[in-house]
């Protein structure tokens, strides 16, 4: 993530989070369609509490965009792919 050439969209997610599960197909489609401009990854908050706390993630799903290893944008809550793309436009 830190050495990535592309912006990285991280979804802070959990198995027990229904809205997070809803985002699975959306993120898969986004990764497929925007893979040349954006790397998409999921981070399990239960397996990575240190990272989750370091970025003050309190709600799931939380989406953070990292560029050069630094967070440049954060969004909280499930959303449609079109809306997610609109919100990512300024960082792609």
Backbone as CSV, one residue per row, in Angstrom:
resi,resn,N_x,N_y,N_z,CA_x,CA_y,CA_z,C_x,C_y,C_z
1,UNK,0.841,-1.194,0.000,0.000,0.000,0.000,0.877,1.246,0.000
2,UNK,1.883,1.282,0.853,2.699,2.484,0.995,3.503,2.758,-0.269
3,UNK,3.976,1.697,-0.932,4.778,1.890,-2.131,3.985,1.853,-3.420
4,UNK,2.674,1.877,-3.339,1.824,1.755,-4.532,1.963,2.982,-5.428
5,UNK,2.015,2.733,-6.737,2.075,3.830,-7.708,0.714,4.498,-7.878
6,UNK,-0.336,3.712,-7.733,-1.697,4.218,-7.910,-2.278,4.625,-6.565
7,UNK,-3.307,5.479,-6.567,-4.053,5.695,-5.325,-4.639,4.354,-4.872
8,UNK,-4.738,4.158,-3.567,-5.254,2.918,-3.012,-6.528,3.219,-2.228
9,UNK,-7.627,2.565,-2.596,-8.884,2.664,-1.856,-8.934,1.497,-0.885
10,UNK,-8.971,1.798,0.404,-9.042,0.767,1.431,-10.442,0.792,2.037
11,UNK,-11.095,-0.365,2.028,-12.353,-0.480,2.750,-12.053,-1.142,4.089
12,UNK,-12.312,-0.424,5.172,-12.236,-1.005,6.506,-13.546,-1.749,6.701
13,UNK,-13.459,-3.067,6.863,-14.638,-3.914,6.805,-14.616,-4.960,7.920
14,UNK,-15.738,-5.654,8.085,-15.831,-6.735,9.063,-16.854,-7.754,8.580
15,UNK,-16.615,-9.020,8.903,-17.532,-10.089,8.489,-18.940,-9.886,9.044
16,UNK,-19.033,-9.291,10.231,-20.324,-9.144,10.908,-21.088,-7.881,10.479
17,UNK,-20.572,-7.163,9.473,-21.138,-5.874,9.060,-21.941,-6.045,7.764
18,UNK,-23.309,-6.059,7.841,-24.115,-6.228,6.618,-23.834,-5.188,5.529
19,UNK,-23.704,-3.878,5.845,-23.404,-2.923,4.771,-22.044,-3.200,4.114
20,UNK,-21.099,-3.737,4.905,-19.797,-4.086,4.333,-19.946,-5.203,3.309
21,UNK,-20.773,-6.188,3.636,-20.999,-7.305,2.703,-21.667,-6.795,1.431
22,UNK,-22.564,-5.817,1.567,-23.221,-5.226,0.389,-22.192,-4.583,-0.539
23,UNK,-21.120,-4.055,0.028,-20.121,-3.341,-0.760,-19.196,-4.278,-1.532
24,UNK,-19.178,-5.568,-1.173,-18.295,-6.519,-1.843,-18.399,-6.496,-3.359
25,UNK,-19.590,-6.690,-3.928,-19.725,-6.670,-5.389,-19.399,-5.308,-5.995
26,UNK,-19.718,-4.242,-5.271,-19.432,-2.888,-5.756,-17.918,-2.699,-5.877
27,UNK,-17.188,-3.111,-4.841,-15.732,-2.952,-4.861,-15.077,-3.847,-5.900
28,UNK,-15.637,-5.045,-6.081,-15.100,-5.956,-7.094,-15.260,-5.343,-8.485
29,UNK,-16.425,-4.776,-8.755,-16.668,-4.124,-10.044,-15.760,-2.905,-10.213
30,UNK,-15.608,-2.141,-9.147,-14.751,-0.951,-9.188,-13.306,-1.347,-9.481
31,UNK,-12.811,-2.386,-8.822,-11.441,-2.853,-9.041,-11.256,-3.310,-10.483
32,UNK,-12.273,-3.975,-11.020,-12.209,-4.469,-12.391,-12.211,-3.324,-13.406
33,UNK,-13.085,-2.339,-13.180,-13.261,-1.253,-14.145,-12.208,-0.156,-14.013
34,UNK,-11.714,0.081,-12.798,-10.797,1.203,-12.561,-9.388,0.740,-12.167
35,UNK,-9.087,-0.537,-12.417,-7.820,-1.109,-11.988,-6.580,-0.404,-12.507
36,UNK,-6.715,0.284,-13.641,-5.557,1.013,-14.179,-5.366,2.364,-13.493
37,UNK,-6.365,2.813,-12.722,-6.269,4.119,-12.041,-6.318,4.023,-10.530
38,UNK,-6.730,2.854,-10.007,-6.992,2.736,-8.580,-6.788,1.300,-8.124
39,UNK,-6.114,1.128,-6.999,-5.995,-0.199,-6.378,-7.044,-0.266,-5.268
40,UNK,-7.793,-1.360,-5.221,-8.862,-1.521,-4.236,-8.509,-2.689,-3.306
41,UNK,-8.513,-2.428,-2.003,-8.220,-3.482,-1.033,-9.212,-3.409,0.119
42,UNK,-9.379,-4.551,0.789,-10.230,-4.602,1.970,-9.357,-4.929,3.175
43,UNK,-9.650,-4.287,4.295,-8.903,-4.508,5.525,-9.886,-4.908,6.615
44,UNK,-9.724,-6.105,7.150,-10.602,-6.607,8.202,-10.245,-5.918,9.514
45,UNK,-11.192,-5.172,10.072,-10.920,-4.396,11.288,-10.636,-5.293,12.486
46,UNK,-11.266,-6.473,12.529,-11.052,-7.383,13.656,-9.646,-7.988,13.623
47,UNK,-9.129,-8.227,12.424,-7.798,-8.810,12.281,-6.696,-7.754,12.337
48,UNK,-7.069,-6.472,12.189,-6.083,-5.387,12.138,-6.477,-4.230,13.060
49,UNK,-6.637,-4.483,14.362,-7.098,-3.410,15.254,-6.122,-2.237,15.347
50,UNK,-4.833,-2.499,15.225,-3.848,-1.418,15.304,-4.012,-0.427,14.163
51,UNK,-4.165,-0.949,12.956,-4.345,-0.088,11.784,-5.671,0.661,11.888
52,UNK,-6.704,-0.058,12.296,-8.030,0.552,12.442,-7.971,1.711,13.434
53,UNK,-7.337,1.497,14.570,-7.216,2.556,15.581,-6.322,3.691,15.117
54,UNK,-5.257,3.370,14.401,-4.319,4.397,13.938,-5.011,5.431,13.047
55,UNK,-6.018,4.980,12.300,-6.735,5.899,11.401,-8.086,6.323,11.973
56,UNK,-8.302,6.069,13.261,-9.529,6.491,13.953,-10.795,6.033,13.255
57,UNK,-10.782,4.807,12.767,-11.961,4.246,12.105,-12.928,3.769,13.181
58,UNK,-14.115,4.363,13.198,-15.109,4.056,14.215,-16.332,3.341,13.655
59,UNK,-16.597,3.486,12.360,-17.784,2.892,11.736,-17.361,2.070,10.529
60,UNK,-18.157,1.045,10.249,-17.916,0.242,9.071,-19.128,0.313,8.159
61,UNK,-18.940,0.347,6.851,-17.631,0.430,6.223,-17.105,1.858,6.209
62,UNK,-15.809,1.999,6.371,-15.126,3.274,6.146,-14.204,3.066,4.958
63,UNK,-14.208,4.015,4.058,-13.338,3.966,2.887,-12.299,5.064,3.032
64,UNK,-11.037,4.716,2.814,-9.969,5.710,2.834,-9.163,5.559,1.562
65,UNK,-8.823,6.702,0.983,-7.955,6.698,-0.185,-6.575,7.148,0.277
66,UNK,-5.580,6.343,-0.081,-4.194,6.654,0.256,-3.431,6.965,-1.022
67,UNK,-2.593,7.978,-0.947,-1.692,8.299,-2.049,-0.315,8.493,-1.427
68,UNK,0.669,7.746,-1.921,2.013,7.843,-1.357,2.049,7.434,0.106
69,UNK,1.157,6.527,0.499,1.123,6.051,1.870,0.383,6.943,2.845
70,UNK,-0.111,8.084,2.371,-0.823,9.032,3.235,-2.304,9.060,2.889
71,UNK,-3.177,9.111,3.907,-4.613,9.206,3.610,-4.949,10.583,3.041
72,UNK,-5.677,10.585,1.924,-6.054,11.847,1.286,-7.564,12.066,1.273
73,UNK,-8.323,11.027,1.590,-9.788,11.158,1.588,-10.378,10.034,2.425
74,UNK,-11.460,10.338,3.136,-12.168,9.312,3.910,-13.664,9.487,3.721
75,UNK,-14.375,8.362,3.633,-15.826,8.357,3.476,-16.372,7.245,4.358
76,UNK,-17.508,7.476,4.973,-18.100,6.478,5.870,-19.461,6.057,5.334
77,UNK,-19.703,4.754,5.320,-21.009,4.230,4.945,-21.050,3.628,3.560
78,UNK,-21.950,2.669,3.392,-22.137,2.014,2.099,-22.724,3.011,1.108
79,UNK,-22.375,2.829,-0.162,-22.902,3.696,-1.212,-22.896,2.934,-2.533
80,UNK,-23.695,3.432,-3.456,-23.751,2.841,-4.787,-22.445,3.111,-5.518
81,UNK,-22.136,2.260,-6.495,-20.874,2.409,-7.232,-20.784,3.774,-7.897
82,UNK,-21.878,4.236,-8.498,-21.851,5.527,-9.184,-21.490,6.648,-8.217
83,UNK,-22.087,6.625,-7.025,-21.799,7.654,-6.033,-20.352,7.555,-5.550
84,UNK,-19.891,6.327,-5.350,-18.512,6.130,-4.914,-17.545,6.679,-5.956
85,UNK,-17.803,6.404,-7.222,-16.956,6.934,-8.294,-16.965,8.456,-8.325
86,UNK,-18.156,9.056,-8.125,-18.248,10.517,-8.101,-17.399,11.081,-6.968
87,UNK,-17.437,10.427,-5.794,-16.696,10.908,-4.641,-15.193,10.676,-4.797
88,UNK,-14.818,9.731,-5.633,-13.398,9.444,-5.853,-12.797,10.273,-6.987
89,UNK,-13.644,10.963,-7.742,-13.181,11.667,-8.938,-12.025,12.615,-8.662
90,UNK,-12.023,13.281,-7.519,-10.983,14.270,-7.246,-9.646,13.645,-6.830
91,UNK,-9.616,12.349,-6.559,-8.361,11.712,-6.170,-7.837,10.728,-7.208
92,UNK,-8.603,10.497,-8.272,-8.157,9.580,-9.328,-7.339,10.316,-10.373
